[in-house]
Amino acid sequence: SKVETFNNFYMAVCFESEPGDKTHTEHALRAAARIIKQVTSNVRRPDGTETALKVGLNSGGLCAGVIGLSSPRFSIFGNTVNVASRMASNSLRCEGGKMTLHLSPTCAENLTG
């Protein structure tokens, strides 16, 4: 698994244990549910208000590697990453402890099928 941060976003990646294994979607969903549960009960903004959280889950291929020379860092990128990011960033605005979790059709299929 991999976690990457940028601005106020956190991105987590859950890999297939073997090619074709779709349980990674369930693992990612369970992790998101645990994070949501912890945030709703334990995390407050500096002004004391509840924290809002938006989650986007997508499944598919991605690229990963070390980027940069002066300050190298491990990064993940690709269409799968872009779709999950857009799902979270374009969801309805959350305030006052409200949470949203969006699943792509690929994730839904992995969970049901």
C-alpha positions as CSV (number, residue, x, y, z in Angstrom):
1,S,0.0,0.0,0.0
2,K,1.1,3.6,-0.6
3,V,-0.1,6.9,0.8
4,E,0.7,10.2,-0.9
5,T,-0.2,13.7,0.3
6,F,-0.6,17.0,-1.5
7,N,-2.3,20.2,-0.3
8,N,-5.2,18.9,1.8
9,F,-5.6,15.6,-0.1
10,Y,-4.4,12.2,0.9
11,M,-4.2,9.4,-1.7
12,A,-3.9,5.8,-0.7
13,V,-3.2,2.9,-3.1
14,C,-4.1,-0.7,-2.5
15,F,-2.4,-3.2,-4.9
16,E,-3.7,-6.5,-6.2
17,S,-2.1,-9.4,-4.3
18,E,-2.0,-11.3,-7.7
19,P,-3.2,-10.4,-11.2
20,G,-6.9,-10.5,-11.5
21,D,-7.5,-10.5,-7.7
22,K,-10.3,-8.0,-7.0
23,T,-10.2,-8.1,-3.2
24,H,-8.1,-4.9,-3.3
25,T,-11.3,-2.9,-3.9
26,E,-12.8,-4.3,-0.7
27,H,-9.6,-3.6,1.2
28,A,-9.6,0.0,-0.1
29,L,-13.3,0.5,0.8
30,R,-12.8,-0.9,4.3
31,A,-9.8,1.4,4.8
32,A,-11.9,4.4,3.6
33,A,-14.7,3.4,6.0
34,R,-12.2,3.2,8.9
35,I,-10.7,6.6,8.1
36,I,-14.2,8.2,7.9
37,K,-15.1,6.7,11.2
38,Q,-12.0,8.0,12.9
39,V,-12.3,11.4,11.3
40,T,-15.9,11.9,12.3
41,S,-15.2,11.0,16.0
42,N,-11.7,12.3,16.5
43,V,-10.6,15.1,14.2
44,R,-11.7,18.7,14.6
45,R,-10.6,21.8,12.5
46,P,-8.5,24.4,14.3
47,D,-11.7,26.5,14.9
48,G,-13.3,23.5,16.6
49,T,-15.8,22.6,13.9
50,E,-16.1,19.1,12.6
51,T,-13.9,18.0,9.7
52,A,-15.5,17.3,6.3
53,L,-14.2,14.5,4.2
54,K,-14.6,13.5,0.6
55,V,-13.5,10.1,-0.8
56,G,-13.2,8.9,-4.3
57,L,-12.4,5.2,-5.0
58,N,-11.4,3.9,-8.4
59,S,-9.7,0.7,-9.6
60,G,-7.3,0.2,-12.5
61,G,-3.8,0.5,-13.7
62,L,-1.4,3.2,-12.7
63,C,2.2,4.3,-13.0
64,A,4.6,4.8,-10.1
65,G,8.1,5.9,-9.7
66,V,10.6,8.3,-8.2
67,I,10.2,11.9,-9.6
68,G,12.7,14.7,-9.3
69,L,16.4,15.2,-8.9
70,S,16.9,17.8,-6.2
71,S,14.1,16.5,-4.0
72,P,13.2,13.0,-5.3
73,R,10.0,11.5,-4.1
74,F,7.9,8.5,-4.9
75,S,4.8,9.4,-6.9
76,I,1.8,7.7,-8.4
77,F,-0.1,8.9,-11.5
78,G,-2.2,7.8,-14.4
79,N,-5.9,7.8,-15.4
80,T,-7.0,5.7,-12.5
81,V,-5.5,8.2,-10.1
82,N,-7.0,11.2,-12.0
83,V,-10.5,9.7,-12.0
84,A,-10.4,9.0,-8.2
85,S,-9.1,12.5,-7.6
86,R,-11.8,14.1,-9.8
87,M,-14.5,12.0,-8.1
88,A,-13.5,13.4,-4.7
89,S,-12.7,17.0,-5.7
90,N,-15.9,17.4,-7.8
91,S,-18.3,15.9,-5.3
92,L,-20.8,18.0,-3.4
93,R,-19.2,20.4,-0.9
94,C,-19.0,18.9,2.5
95,E,-19.2,20.9,5.7
96,G,-19.8,20.3,9.4
97,G,-18.8,16.7,9.6
98,K,-20.5,15.6,6.5
99,M,-18.8,12.8,4.5
100,T,-19.1,11.7,0.9
101,L,-17.7,8.5,-0.6
102,H,-17.9,7.9,-4.4
103,L,-17.2,4.5,-6.1
104,S,-16.4,4.3,-9.8
105,P,-18.3,1.7,-11.8
106,T,-15.1,-0.4,-11.9
107,C,-15.0,-0.5,-8.1
108,A,-18.7,-1.3,-7.9
109,E,-18.2,-4.2,-10.3
110,N,-15.3,-5.5,-8.4
111,L,-17.4,-5.5,-5.2
112,T,-20.5,-7.1,-6.7
113,G,-19.3,-9.3,-9.4
